[in-house]
Amino acid sequence: MKRRDFVKAAGLGLAGAALAKPALAQSAPEIKWRLTSSFPKSLDTIYGAAETLAKSVAEASDNKFQIQVFAGGEIVPGLQAADAVSNGTVEICHTASYYYFGKDPTFAFGTAVPFGMNSRQQNAWFYHGGGVDLLNQFFKTYNFLALPGGNTGTQMGGWFRKEIKTIEDFKGLKIRIGGLAGKVLTKLGAVPQQIAGGDIYPALEKGTIDAAEWVGPYDDEKLGFNKVAPFYYYPGWWEGGASLHFFINNAKWAELPKSYQSLLTAAAAQANVDMQAKYDARNPAAIKRLVQQGGAQLRPFTPEIMEACYKAALDTYAEIASTNENFKKMHDAYMAFRNEEYLWFQIGDYTYDNFMIRQRAKG
């Protein structure tokens, strides 16, 4: 080959290489999914996890795999998101598993249970303690699988129109609360209500309910609960680390190329970490504003209340496990893992955090 022909051929080769698409983009089909969230767009941190997932999947697939995100109520009401995935109305949703406690109490373990694990422990259980596999064995009955998709961290104990000083104050109290916590509080005389996030404020304002828990300072401030229920209690013992999930229709998942399944799994993990980081970054300023400017009155649940609630939780677990094999299987695995985690946390994080908190208090 003559020199000028070689250079010409090489140049064409380089040009071809520059124009070549990545291997994934060359072989990837174009797929469009719809995702229904259980949350309103105004709650940018919790709703934003779905947008994080969609953005990551689109960018990694060169826009071949697109997921359109819809807020709660745009396709189906927020508390029907899992049903929409189960029956194939949408391919995927972003929701809290414990919203579907009424179908089976076992759903609670996907989000949080009273006196359960914190967020790091939950993720350890999901990813390395068999938690995701156990959950998906259970969710298979409902025609979907789950990928962890966010965590709020330890939540607040909620907003109350009047002070809660003793266990007696729970009697007759109408409180918006989800999952197993409602069943536990029933033992203390409370009347739990399951109300979607966007409907909580008017219910508190009208006195339809006496108290409500949602998430924590950043989201609670957006919803304005301090204006209608000034007493802000902590900790949210029913949600030591509340997890969110992406539920995916089983048939639609099976249709995806393996590369897209990997993209979706990785994007969900990114959303999972990002949500927790956002809450941890935004809650400190929000709690200051609520107290210093918003009139919120912080109150801890007393040790006596915490002890009574803990006993009520244990009694509740024993009752459900005696008649529900799915619940017992999940409960036994979850609690065994929790106990081992706290063996380590009391040595590591707990000791360190307590020291640092004392140093902060000294200024």
N, C-alpha and C positions, 0 to 999 in steps of 0.2 A: 504494500500500500504506500502511495506517495505521501510525503509529509503533509501537504495541504489537505489531502483527503482524510488523513488520520485526525488532523486538527478539527476538520469539519465534523467528522463523525463523533469525536469526543465532545465537541460543543453541543451537538444534538443530544448526546447522552446526558450531559450535565443539565441541559434545559429540561429534558424529560424527567430527570430526578427531582429538579426543583418544583415541577408541576405535579409530581405524583402525590396522591392522597395517602394518609396513613392507612395501614393495613385494615384497621377497624372500620374506618370510614368507607373503604372500598367494598367491604363485604357486608356492611351493616344495612339492614332493611330500614325503611322509614316507618316509624311507629308513633302514634299519637294516643296518649292516654289522658283521662280526666281524673283529677284528684279532688275529692270533697273533704274539706276541713271541718272539724267540729267547732271552730273558733272564728270570731269576727276579725276582720282586717285591722281593726283598731288596736287589737292586742298584738302588736308587731313582733314581740319576742316569741310568743307561743305559736301564732299563726305563721310567723316568718320561717319556721323550720321547714314547712312544706315548700316555700319558695326557694330556700337553700337547696333542698333536694332537687327540685326541678331545674334550677340553674346549673347545678353540678352535672346532672345527667345530660343536659343539652350540650354543654360545653365539651364534655368528654366524648360525646358521640358525634361531634361536628354537626349538631342540630338534627341528627337523624332520629333520635329518640326524644320526643317532646312530651312533657307532662304539663297540662294546663291546670292551674290551681283555682279552686272555687271556695269562697268563704262559706261558713255554715249558713244554711238557709237559701243559698243561690241555686242549689240542685235539690238537696233534701235538708230538713232540719238538722242542726248540729248533733243531736242525740240519736240520729238515725244513720249516721255515717257508716257504721259497720254493716248495717242491713243492706245499704246500697252496694257495698262491695260483695257481700254474700250472695245477693241475687243478680249481680252482674250489671247493675245500673251504671256503676263506674268501676274502673279497674283497681283503684287504690284510694285509700282515705288516710287522714291523719287525725288521730283521736286518742282518748284516754280509755284504756281497756275497761276500767272499772265503771264506766258509764253504763255498761251492759250487765251489771251485777244482777239485774232482774232475770236475765236469761239463765244464769248459773253463777253462784257466788265465786266460783273459781276464776272468773274474769278479773277479780280484784287484784290477783297477784301480778297481772301485767302492768299495773300502775303503782299501787301502794296498798299496804294493809296497816292497820293500827299497830304501832310499836314494832314496825318492820325495819327494813334496812335503809341506810342513807343512800344518796345517789351513787357514790363510788362503789359501795357494796352491791347495789342493784346491778350496776354494769359488770362487776366481777362475776356475779351470778349468771347474768344473761350470757356473757361471752365465754366464760371459762368455768362456770359451775353447772352447766347443763340447763340453765334456765330457758334459753330460747328454744331448745329442742323440746323441753317439757311443755312449754306454752304452745308450740306449734302442733304437737300431738293433740292437744286439747282443741285448738282452733280449727284443726282439720275438719272437725264435725260441722263447723259453721262455714266451710268452703272458703277459708282464707288462711294465709300465713302472716306472720308479723316480723317486722324488723324494728329494733329499738330506734326511736326517732326523737329523742329529747328528754330532758329532765329539768325540773324546776328547782331542785335542791329542797332542803327542808322548808316546808311551807309555814305560814302563820296560822294561828288558831282561829282567826276569823274576827268579824265585826259584830258587836252586840249592842243592842239599843239600851241595855241595862247591865250593870256589873254582875259578874258571876263570882260569888265569894265562897259558896259551898255547893256540894252535890245537890242539895235541895233546890238550888236555883235552876237546875236543868229540867225540873218537872214542868211539863206543859210547854216548854220552850220550842217554838217552831223554828227550825234551823235548816237552811239550805246546806246540804252536805251530801256527798256521793259515796257509793261503794259500801264497804263493810262498816265504815265509821258510823253510818246512819243506824245500822243494826246494833252496834255497840251502844250508841247514845240512847237508843230506845230502852235499853235496860236501865238507864238512869232517869227515864221518864220524859226524855225529849221526843219531839215529833219531827223526824227528818223529812225534808222536801228535796226532790231532785229538780233543779231549775237550771236551764242553760245560762251561760255567762251574761248574755245580753239582757236577760229578763230579771236579773237579781236586784238591780238598783230600784226599779219601780216597785218590786215586791217589798223591799225594805222600807221604801218611802211611804207606801200605803199602809204599812203595818200588817201586810199579809203574812210576813214572816218576821221573827224577832231577832234573827241573827243569820249570818251567812259566812261561809268560808269560800275563798276563791283560790288565790295562789300566794302572793306575797306583795311587798311594798310597791314594786314597779307597776305591776298590772292592777293592783287594787287602787292605786292612785288614779290611774286612767279611768277606772270605772266610778270613782268618786264616792266610794262607800262611807268615807269619813264624814260626809255631809249629812248622812241620815242614821248612822250608827257609830257613835264616837269611841266606844271602848274596843281596843284592838288587842286581842289576846295572842299569847305565844306559849309554847311552840305548838305547831300543828302535829300533834302526836299521831294522827292518822295518816300523815304523809311525810315521813322522814326523808323521802327522796322520790317524788312522784314522777314516774316515767310515762312518756308518750310513745306511741307506736305508729308505724305505717302498716296498715292492713292491706294485703294484696290478694286479689281473687286468685284462687289456686289454678284455674284453667289458664288465665292470662299470664300468670307467672311461668307456667310450663311452656307456653308458646314463645317466650322470650329466648333469643340466642343466649348461650352461656355468657358471652361477653357483656350483654345487657344486664343479665342477672348480677354479674360482678359489679358493674357500674352502679346499679341500684343499691346494692348492699353497701358499697363504699360511700355513696352519697348519703345514705341513711345514717351511717356512722358519723359522717361529717356533721350532719344536722344534729345528731345526738349530742356531740361535744359542744357544738356552737351554741345551742340553746342554754345549756348550763352556764357557759362562760358569759353569755350576755346577761343572764339574771344576776350572776355574781358581781358583774361590773356595774349594774344599774341599780340594784337594790339599796346599797348604802346611801346614795344621795336621795333616793325616794323616801326612805324611812325618816331621814332628817326633815325633808319637806313636809311630810305628813304630820310629824309631831310639832315642828317649829312654826309651820305656817297653816297647816290644815286642821289643827285642833284635835288630832288623834291622841287618845290617852292610852298609852301602852300598859298592859297588865299581864303578868305571868299567871298561868294556871297554878294554883297552889299545889304543894306536894300531896296533900290529901286528895285533891281532885285527880291528880295524875295517877295516884295509886288506885283509886276507885275505878278509873277508866281502864287501867291496865288489867285489873281483875275482871272487869266486864268483857274486855277483849278476849282474854283466855277462855272465859265461859262461852263466849260466842263461837270461838274456833272449835271448841270441843263439841258443841251442839251440832254445828254444821257438818263436821267431819264424821259424826256418828251415822249420818244418813246420806252422805255424798262422797262417793269414792274418788271422783276427780279432785274434789277439794282436799280430801285427806292426803292424796298422793302429792299434790302441789304444796300443801301446807308443810308436810313433814320434810320435804326436800328444802323448801325455802327457809324454814326456821332452823334447821340444822346448819345451813350455810351461814345464816345470820349470826348464830351463836359463835361459830368459829371466827367470823369476821371481827366481832367485838372483842374476842380474845386478843387479837392483834391490835385493833384500834385503841384499846385502853393502854397499851404499851407505847404505841407510836403517836398517832395524831392527837388523841385525847390529852396526853401529858403535855405535848408540845403546844397545842392550841391553848390550853389553860394557862400555861406560863406566859404566852404571848398576850393573852387577854389581860392578865394581871399587869404586864408591863405597859400596855396601852392605857390602863386605868391610872397608872402612876404618872402618865404624861411624858 
